[in-house]
Amino acid sequence: MKITVRYFARIREALGPGEDLAFGADAPVTVGALRDWLAGRSPGHQAALNGDRAVRAACDQVMCDDDEALRDGAEVAFFPPVTGG
């Protein structure tokens, strides 16, 4: 499964604009599982995605909850609940 991850606002400042990921049989199946997997990659990912601050998500440009199912080719974005223009 291939997933494109995009980061915005303070998360982008910490982790960069995003990344393209490829998974085998162990692919995360929900947005929440992807966020947990990403948070386990490094202390920087942990602080940006699972710190004390809230993080919102969108899948294929639609706001979603952590239980949103992932599909091959999905684009997942992570951002703070309030972002500037």
Phi, psi and omega in degrees: 000136176249134181226137173260129180247132177240141178242145181227157176058228185296332179291320177296321178299325182277323190243352183097181187289335180152191182197156174259129184241146175234131181238152172265217182296340182269022183298141173299144184256349179226165177299320178296320178294323176295315179300317177298317179298314179297318181297335179277356183286324183197163175300326178295317177296318180300312181294321183284326188254336182229027179281201181285345182268150179287150177228132175259164180221153172224143176240123184052045175066024175236127178306141182212167174264174181297338182272007177296128180287141176267152175226161177301132179088003181294150171247121181244130179244140176239135183201160176293160182298334178232122177237152180277172183256000000 
